[in-house]
Amino acid sequence: MTPTNAPAVPAIESMPLWPSVVVIIPFYNGADFIERSVRSVFEQSVPAAEVIVVNDGSRPEERAALDGLATRYPFRILDKENGGQGSARNAGVAASTSDFICFLDQDDFYLPNHIETLASSIPQDDRLFGFVYADLYEADADGNVIRTGVVKEHATHPKRNINDLLRHDMFVLPSATLISRKAFEAVGGFDSQFMGFEDDDLFLRVFRKGYSNYFVDKAVTVWCIHTASTSFGIRMIRSRFKYFKKLVQMFPDEHQRGRYYFRDCLVPRFQPYFVNHAIESIKNDDQYREEMTAILFEYGAMVLANPYVGRKKKLRLRATLFLLKHSSPGMVRLVGAITRLPGVRSLRKLYS
């Protein structure tokens, strides 16, 4: 007999049937932020079936923080040697069984409806469903909100055209995305050579395999940007160049079809970064000066060898390479100051 004071049990047919979702959090020396991230997962309106924190070779004292946190939140800890965020995410997926995958960076956190919003947006009749992604709040390291929309202010959503995916950063952030295991495994997961741009690379390959994608115009995650995050630093710069070279190999020009991916998509997207990294490094005479200059000159050789890049663009690039090769840090600082003066457009364009 059921006690009279027992809570009422809802009818089975009234309970929504949610898909199984695993949340994977790569962890690397992030004890200052990880509790906020984990707590946000366990405060979801729709719970995750699995929660895995992948320790990517953190220091012992940082790893110990996970044990303490696991006494309060029922997540699984997976230890591995340091291999970067993409490698950690791959390990988490391999250790899970859920049909759908959500990722969360250790210094970000979910809004309470993250899983519910994304899972409810999975089409029931799409047998080639790839991923659904949403917008984010931008915040500082302490989680103080700066703006409530990031993704929709950049690029085009959802993804429909390969030229757009190559010409611009995609702005599909794993911390605001739900991806099908079928699609993830079909492309082999993240390319672990990258420590930056592994996100663009993954979702580009999912798109190329013919899987669908959907955009939800609603924030589901708080993206905390600060100088300690992986969006900054030398690893990101190196990874950008690796990604550029991978794209060059993946998308050769097709002259007969009038598709010049290198000239029309890759050069406009990447050249300003390679030039500016070299200028800043030379100007500051820092420890990466030779490396940044070598990246720029390797990039420059690829542009100059391409038969479809215009003569004027090649001349401008040659001039830039010559100036940077033969100028002192002081001279580069002086030229940089001059190009910022009103009306000096020709010099400013030289560095674009």
Secondary structure as GFF3:
##gff-version 3
##sequence-region A 1 352
A	DSSP	three_ten_helix	12	14	.	.	.	ID=ss1
A	DSSP	beta_strand	21	27	.	.	.	ID=ss2
A	DSSP	alpha_helix	34	42	.	.	.	ID=ss3
A	DSSP	beta_strand	50	56	.	.	.	ID=ss4
A	DSSP	alpha_helix	60	70	.	.	.	ID=ss5
A	DSSP	beta_strand	76	80	.	.	.	ID=ss6
A	DSSP	alpha_helix	85	94	.	.	.	ID=ss7
A	DSSP	beta_strand	100	103	.	.	.	ID=ss8
A	DSSP	beta_strand	109	110	.	.	.	ID=ss9
A	DSSP	alpha_helix	114	119	.	.	.	ID=ss10
A	DSSP	beta_strand	129	139	.	.	.	ID=ss11
A	DSSP	beta_strand	145	147	.	.	.	ID=ss12
A	DSSP	three_ten_helix	151	153	.	.	.	ID=ss13
A	DSSP	alpha_helix	162	167	.	.	.	ID=ss14
A	DSSP	three_ten_helix	174	176	.	.	.	ID=ss15
A	DSSP	beta_strand	177	180	.	.	.	ID=ss16
A	DSSP	alpha_helix	181	186	.	.	.	ID=ss17
A	DSSP	alpha_helix	198	208	.	.	.	ID=ss18
A	DSSP	beta_strand	212	224	.	.	.	ID=ss19
A	DSSP	alpha_helix	234	250	.	.	.	ID=ss20
A	DSSP	three_ten_helix	255	257	.	.	.	ID=ss21
A	DSSP	alpha_helix	261	261	.	.	.	ID=ss22
A	DSSP	pi_helix	262	266	.	.	.	ID=ss23
A	DSSP	alpha_helix	267	284	.	.	.	ID=ss24
A	DSSP	alpha_helix	289	305	.	.	.	ID=ss25
A	DSSP	alpha_helix	311	326	.	.	.	ID=ss26
A	DSSP	alpha_helix	329	339	.	.	.	ID=ss27
A	DSSP	alpha_helix	345	350	.	.	.	ID=ss28
###
